[in-house]
Amino acid sequence: MVEKVAIPKLQDLYVGQLAIRGNWVAACVRSQMAWPIATAEVLFRERTIFLIPWADAGGSAGIMYPAAAVCLQPDEDRDSGQLLISHFLSSLAWAHGQSIEIEQWSGGNFPRSMGGFNGPYVIAHDLLHPYVPDPADRKARLALGFYREGLGLNNPAYACLSFFKILNIFKDKGPDQIAWIDDTIPKIKDSRRARNRISSLQNSNETPGKYLYGSNRCAVAHAFGTTANPEDPADMRRMRQDLPVAQALAEYAIEHHFGVKSSQTIWEEHLYELKGFHDIFGEGAVATIKAGASPERNLWPPLPRLTVTLARTEGFAALTNLRSEVVAIADGCADVMCTSDDNLTEMMLSLNFAEERLQIDVKDGLRMADDGSEGAFRGCASVMRFIRDYILNGVLEV
């Protein structure tokens, strides 16, 4: 059965910080990325960006656009707020690989959106955003802006041109772009559609770089010589076939030339899982552990109290505010015993520095004791809910 999602009422959104009068800027968006159906807060550049869902305003306004909003500081002008939100949305589009188009700017003394939204409704119950990059380099930021623009264009010719602009940032001469494309084409592995198109291009009389530069990039940018005629079905079909290749080249450039990691790379590295523990142990101790050795026991760090939970949950009482202690270090891993104050619940965390993974064993690494008390019963129920939700694809957090 498909779950029916209720559209929130507009008046129900203005609670908490959104109900505070201020000088707000809001970007009304149309997004292929799943947008949360409840207001979400994301920290970006030490500022809180509010992701506001679409809402039923009633009357002639109808459904309000989903929006990203920020409350301006006293010394900020409106352009600064728009630039901050634009940078955030470009970073979010890069992280998710989905278009986020700004339909209109709005705001005022409250983060008001714009009426007349008619979809598409791509929704998520909440927003999990472990990775939203914010490169300081101006050219890298420009590349992310062109990438979001390319994702949002429904004209394949101009989408290709947006992706080629990214190459133009660091290769301003045609021959250099052609050489870079030919050198990079063999490195495109992840996109099946791009690889299929590349295979067909490699059977032609010219290199993929020469073809893409002349018959795609220049054909779109210029209205003389070889040009892409927007009324010619064959030209538009060819642009649609080239588009996956242009996007894949842009993505490779963003990651490997401008150094902005993709979400796939972040996931494969898993560096975010133990980042906090790297800070606690120190990089010297971590290097020793990764080498398979152990620091002297007197150098094992004291740990703060830890809460073991799952993303998108309200937490589990028996696994909250646990005493924690490093009990063993071997084979690239540090084992941490977490114990409740009543000593009825114990969980072993494995900090696998060798593989940069945070690991638990809910079968053998989790103990629940029963002293006959009501607290023991409630604690056992809490832990059992954790195990169930963890097995059902839960995302572990400490």
C-alpha positions as CSV (number, residue, x, y, z in Angstrom):
1,M,0.0,0.0,0.0
2,V,1.3,3.4,-0.9
3,E,1.5,5.8,2.1
4,K,-0.5,9.0,1.6
5,V,1.5,12.0,2.7
6,A,-0.4,14.9,4.2
7,I,0.7,18.3,3.0
8,P,1.4,20.5,6.0
9,K,-0.7,23.6,6.6
10,L,1.2,26.8,6.1
11,Q,0.4,28.2,9.5
12,D,1.8,25.0,11.1
13,L,5.3,25.7,9.6
14,Y,5.9,29.0,11.5
15,V,7.0,27.6,14.8
16,G,10.3,27.8,16.7
17,Q,12.9,29.8,14.9
18,L,10.8,30.2,11.8
19,A,8.3,32.1,13.9
20,I,10.8,34.8,14.9
21,R,10.6,38.0,12.9
22,G,13.8,39.0,11.1
23,N,15.2,39.8,7.7
24,W,14.7,36.5,5.8
25,V,15.8,35.4,2.4
26,A,14.1,32.3,0.9
27,A,14.8,30.5,-2.4
28,C,11.7,28.8,-3.8
29,V,12.9,25.6,-5.4
30,R,12.0,22.8,-7.7
31,S,14.1,19.8,-6.8
32,Q,14.7,16.4,-8.1
33,M,16.4,15.7,-4.8
34,A,13.9,14.4,-2.2
35,W,12.8,17.3,-0.1
36,P,11.9,16.8,3.6
37,I,8.2,16.9,4.5
38,A,9.0,18.6,7.8
39,T,11.3,21.6,8.3
40,A,14.9,20.5,8.5
41,E,17.9,22.6,9.7
42,V,21.3,22.2,8.0
43,L,24.5,23.8,9.3
44,F,26.4,25.3,6.4
45,R,29.3,27.8,6.7
46,E,28.4,28.1,10.4
47,R,24.9,29.3,9.5
48,T,21.6,27.5,9.8
49,I,19.8,26.9,6.5
50,F,16.2,25.9,6.9
51,L,14.7,23.5,4.3
52,I,11.0,24.3,4.3
53,P,8.5,21.8,2.8
54,W,5.8,22.7,0.4
55,A,2.6,23.7,2.3
56,D,-1.1,24.3,1.8
57,A,-1.7,28.0,2.0
58,G,-5.4,27.7,1.1
59,G,-7.3,30.1,-1.1
60,S,-5.8,31.4,-4.4
61,A,-2.2,30.9,-3.2
62,G,-2.7,27.1,-3.3
63,I,0.4,25.1,-2.6
64,M,3.5,27.0,-1.6
65,Y,6.9,26.1,-3.1
66,P,9.4,24.2,-1.0
67,A,12.2,26.6,0.0
68,A,15.7,27.0,1.5
69,A,15.8,30.0,3.8
70,V,18.3,31.9,6.0
71,C,17.8,34.7,8.4
72,L,20.2,37.6,7.6
73,Q,22.5,39.0,10.2
74,P,22.3,42.8,10.9
75,D,25.3,43.6,8.7
76,E,24.2,41.4,5.7
77,D,22.4,42.6,2.6
78,R,20.0,40.5,0.6
79,D,22.6,39.6,-2.1
80,S,24.8,38.0,0.6
81,G,21.9,35.8,1.7
82,Q,21.1,34.8,-1.8
83,L,24.7,34.0,-2.5
84,L,24.9,31.8,0.7
85,I,21.8,29.9,-0.3
86,S,23.0,29.5,-3.9
87,H,26.3,28.1,-2.7
88,F,24.5,25.7,-0.3
89,L,22.2,24.4,-3.0
90,S,25.0,23.9,-5.5
91,S,26.9,21.9,-2.8
92,L,23.7,19.9,-2.0
93,A,23.1,19.2,-5.7
94,W,26.7,17.9,-6.1
95,A,26.4,15.7,-3.0
96,H,23.1,14.2,-4.2
97,G,23.7,14.3,-8.0
98,Q,20.2,15.8,-8.4
99,S,19.0,19.1,-9.8
100,I,17.8,21.9,-7.5
101,E,16.4,24.8,-9.5
102,I,15.7,28.2,-7.9
103,E,12.3,29.3,-9.3
104,Q,12.1,32.6,-7.5
105,W,13.5,34.5,-4.5
106,S,11.3,35.4,-1.7
107,G,11.4,36.2,2.1
108,G,10.6,39.2,4.2
109,N,10.1,39.5,7.9
110,F,9.2,35.7,7.8
111,P,10.7,33.1,5.5
112,R,7.7,33.3,3.2
113,S,7.7,31.1,0.1
114,M,5.8,31.5,-3.2
115,G,2.4,30.1,-4.1
116,G,1.4,28.1,-7.2
117,F,3.6,25.0,-6.8
118,N,2.3,22.1,-8.9
119,G,5.1,19.5,-8.4
120,P,6.9,17.3,-8.9
121,Y,6.6,16.1,-5.3
122,V,9.8,14.2,-4.5
123,I,9.7,13.7,-0.8
124,A,11.7,12.3,2.1
125,H,10.4,12.0,5.7
126,D,13.6,13.7,6.9
127,L,16.9,14.7,5.5
128,L,20.2,12.8,6.1
129,H,23.0,15.0,5.0
130,P,26.3,13.8,6.3
131,Y,28.2,15.4,3.4
132,V,27.7,18.9,2.1
133,P,31.1,20.2,0.8
134,D,32.0,23.9,0.9
135,P,35.2,24.4,-1.1
136,A,37.0,27.7,-0.4
137,D,38.5,27.9,-3.9
138,R,36.6,30.4,-6.1
139,K,37.0,28.3,-9.2
140,A,35.8,25.1,-7.5
141,R,32.7,27.0,-6.3
142,L,32.1,28.2,-9.9
143,A,32.3,24.6,-11.1
144,L,29.7,23.5,-8.6
145,G,27.5,26.4,-9.8
146,F,27.7,25.3,-13.4
147,Y,27.1,21.7,-12.4
148,R,23.9,22.5,-10.6
149,E,22.9,24.7,-13.6
150,G,23.6,21.7,-16.0
151,L,21.5,19.3,-13.9
152,G,18.5,21.7,-14.0
153,L,18.4,22.5,-17.7
154,N,15.8,20.5,-19.7
155,N,17.5,21.5,-23.0
156,P,20.2,18.9,-23.6
157,A,22.3,21.2,-25.7
158,Y,22.5,23.9,-23.1
159,A,23.0,21.3,-20.3
160,C,26.0,20.0,-22.2
161,L,27.3,23.6,-22.5
162,S,27.0,24.1,-18.8
163,F,29.1,21.0,-18.1
164,F,31.7,22.1,-20.7
165,K,32.0,25.4,-18.9
166,I,33.5,23.5,-16.0
167,L,36.3,22.3,-18.3
168,N,36.7,25.8,-19.6
169,I,37.5,27.0,-16.1
170,F,40.9,25.3,-16.1
171,K,41.5,24.6,-19.8
172,D,40.8,27.9,-21.7
173,K,42.3,26.8,-25.1
174,G,40.4,24.4,-27.4
175,P,43.4,22.1,-28.1
176,D,44.0,21.8,-24.4
177,Q,40.4,20.8,-23.8
178,I,40.5,18.2,-26.6
179,A,43.7,16.7,-25.1
180,W,42.2,16.6,-21.6
181,I,39.0,15.0,-22.8
182,D,40.9,12.3,-24.7
183,D,43.1,11.6,-21.7
184,T,40.1,11.5,-19.3
185,I,37.7,9.4,-21.4
186,P,39.3,6.1,-20.5
187,K,38.9,7.0,-16.8
188,I,35.1,7.3,-17.0
189,K,33.9,4.1,-15.4
190,D,30.9,4.7,-13.3
191,S,28.3,5.9,-15.8
192,R,26.9,3.1,-18.0
193,R,25.2,5.6,-20.3
194,A,28.4,7.5,-20.7
195,R,30.4,4.4,-21.5
196,N,27.9,3.3,-24.1
197,R,28.1,6.6,-25.8
198,I,31.9,6.7,-25.6
199,S,32.0,3.2,-27.3
200,S,30.1,4.6,-30.2
201,L,32.3,7.7,-30.4
202,Q,35.5,5.6,-30.5
203,N,34.3,3.9,-33.7
204,S,34.3,7.3,-35.5
205,N,37.1,8.8,-37.6
206,E,37.9,11.5,-35.0
207,T,38.9,11.2,-31.3
208,P,36.1,11.7,-28.7
209,G,37.8,14.9,-27.6
210,K,37.8,16.4,-31.0
211,Y,34.2,15.4,-31.7
212,L,32.8,16.6,-28.3
213,Y,34.7,19.9,-28.6
214,G,33.7,20.7,-32.2
215,S,30.3,19.0,-32.7
216,N,29.0,19.6,-29.1
217,R,30.6,22.4,-27.2
218,C,31.3,24.8,-30.1
219,A,28.2,23.7,-31.9
220,V,26.1,24.9,-29.0
221,A,28.1,28.0,-28.1
222,H,28.1,29.4,-31.7
223,A,25.5,30.1,-34.4
224,F,28.0,29.9,-37.3
225,G,29.9,27.0,-38.8
226,T,29.0,23.7,-37.2
227,T,26.0,24.6,-35.0
228,A,23.4,22.7,-33.0
229,N,20.0,23.6,-34.5
230,P,17.4,23.6,-31.8
231,E,14.7,22.8,-34.4
232,D,16.6,19.8,-35.9
233,P,15.5,16.5,-34.2
234,A,18.8,14.8,-35.3
235,D,20.9,17.6,-33.6
236,M,18.8,17.4,-30.4
237,R,18.9,13.6,-30.4
238,R,22.7,13.7,-30.7
239,M,22.9,16.2,-27.8
240,R,20.9,13.9,-25.6
241,Q,23.2,11.1,-26.4
242,D,26.3,13.2,-25.6
243,L,24.9,14.6,-22.4
244,P,25.9,11.6,-20.1
245,V,29.5,12.0,-21.4
246,A,29.6,15.7,-20.8
247,Q,28.2,15.3,-17.3
248,A,30.7,12.5,-16.5
249,L,33.6,14.6,-17.7
250,A,32.4,17.5,-15.6
251,E,32.1,15.2,-12.5
252,Y,35.6,13.9,-13.0
253,A,36.9,17.4,-13.3
254,I,35.2,18.6,-10.2
255,E,36.5,15.7,-8.1
256,H,40.0,15.2,-9.6
257,H,41.0,18.7,-10.7
258,F,39.1,20.9,-8.2
259,G,39.4,18.3,-5.4
260,V,35.7,18.3,-4.3
261,K,35.0,14.7,-3.4
262,S,31.9,13.0,-4.6
263,S,29.4,11.3,-2.2
264,Q,30.5,8.0,-3.7
265,T,34.1,8.6,-2.7
266,I,33.1,9.8,0.8
267,W,31.1,6.7,1.2
268,E,33.9,4.4,0.0
269,E,36.5,6.1,2.3
270,H,34.2,6.1,5.4
271,L,36.4,8.8,7.0
272,Y,33.3,10.4,8.5
273,E,32.6,7.4,10.6
274,L,35.6,7.8,13.0
275,K,36.3,11.5,12.5
276,G,35.4,12.4,16.1
277,F,37.5,9.5,17.5
278,H,40.5,10.7,15.4
279,D,40.3,13.9,17.3
280,I,40.1,12.1,20.6
281,F,43.0,9.7,20.0
282,G,45.2,12.1,18.1
283,E,46.7,11.4,14.7
284,G,49.9,9.9,16.2
285,A,48.1,7.3,18.1
286,V,45.8,6.6,15.1
287,A,48.8,6.0,12.8
288,T,50.2,3.6,15.4
289,I,46.9,1.7,15.6
290,K,46.6,1.6,11.8
291,A,50.1,0.0,11.6
292,G,48.8,-2.9,13.7
293,A,50.5,-1.8,16.9
294,S,49.2,-0.2,20.1
295,P,50.3,2.9,21.9
296,E,51.5,2.5,25.4
297,R,48.6,1.9,27.7
298,N,49.2,5.1,29.6
299,L,48.6,6.9,26.3
300,W,45.2,5.4,25.7
301,P,42.9,8.4,25.8
302,P,40.1,8.9,28.4
303,L,36.8,8.9,26.5
304,P,33.7,11.1,27.1
305,R,30.3,9.6,27.8
306,L,28.8,8.2,24.6
307,T,25.3,7.8,23.3
308,V,24.8,5.0,20.8
309,T,21.8,5.7,18.5
310,L,20.6,5.5,14.9
311,A,20.0,8.3,12.5
312,R,16.4,9.5,12.1
313,T,15.4,8.2,15.5
314,E,14.7,9.8,18.9
315,G,17.2,7.7,20.6
316,F,17.2,4.7,22.9
317,A,17.1,5.3,26.7
318,A,19.3,2.3,27.6
319,L,22.1,3.4,25.2
320,T,22.2,7.0,26.3
321,N,25.0,8.7,28.2
322,L,27.1,5.6,28.7
323,R,30.4,5.4,30.5
324,S,33.0,4.5,28.0
325,E,36.5,3.0,28.2
326,V,39.1,1.7,25.8
327,V,39.7,-1.9,26.8
328,A,41.8,-3.3,24.0
329,I,43.8,-2.2,21.0
330,A,45.0,-4.8,18.4
331,D,45.0,-5.5,14.7
332,G,44.1,-2.0,13.7
333,C,41.1,-1.7,16.0
334,A,40.4,-0.1,19.4
335,D,37.6,-1.8,21.4
336,V,35.5,0.5,23.5
337,M,33.3,-0.8,26.3
338,C,30.2,1.3,26.9
339,T,28.3,0.7,30.2
340,S,25.1,2.2,31.6
341,D,25.2,3.7,35.1
342,D,23.0,0.9,36.5
343,N,25.5,-1.7,34.9
344,L,22.6,-3.5,33.3
345,T,23.6,-2.7,29.7
346,E,26.9,-3.1,28.0
347,M,27.9,-2.5,24.4
348,M,31.2,-3.1,22.7
349,L,32.2,-0.6,20.0
350,S,34.9,-1.5,17.6
351,L,36.8,1.5,16.2
352,N,38.3,-0.1,13.2
353,F,40.9,2.5,12.3
354,A,42.5,0.2,9.7
355,E,39.4,0.3,7.6
356,E,37.9,3.6,9.0
357,R,34.8,1.8,10.1
358,L,32.6,2.1,13.2
359,Q,31.4,-1.4,14.0
360,I,29.2,-3.2,16.5
361,D,28.1,-6.8,16.9
362,V,24.5,-6.9,18.1
363,K,24.7,-10.7,18.7
364,D,27.8,-11.0,20.8
365,G,28.8,-7.4,21.6
366,L,25.7,-6.3,23.4
367,R,24.7,-7.5,26.9
368,M,21.5,-6.9,28.8
369,A,21.1,-8.0,32.5
370,D,17.9,-8.4,34.4
371,D,17.7,-7.6,38.1
372,G,14.0,-8.0,38.3
373,S,13.3,-4.2,38.3
374,E,11.0,-2.2,36.1
375,G,14.1,-0.3,34.9
376,A,15.7,-3.5,33.7
377,F,12.6,-4.4,31.8
378,R,12.3,-1.0,30.1
379,G,16.1,-1.0,29.3
380,C,15.7,-4.5,27.7
381,A,12.8,-3.2,25.6
382,S,14.8,-0.2,24.5
383,V,17.8,-2.3,23.4
384,M,15.6,-4.7,21.5
385,R,14.1,-1.8,19.6
386,F,17.6,-0.7,18.8
387,I,18.6,-4.1,17.5
388,R,15.4,-4.3,15.4
389,D,15.9,-0.9,13.8
390,Y,19.6,-1.5,13.3
391,I,19.0,-4.7,11.4
392,L,16.3,-2.9,9.4
393,N,18.9,-0.8,7.6
394,G,19.6,1.6,10.5
395,V,22.4,4.1,10.3
396,L,24.6,3.8,13.3
397,E,25.6,7.0,15.2
398,V,27.7,7.6,18.3
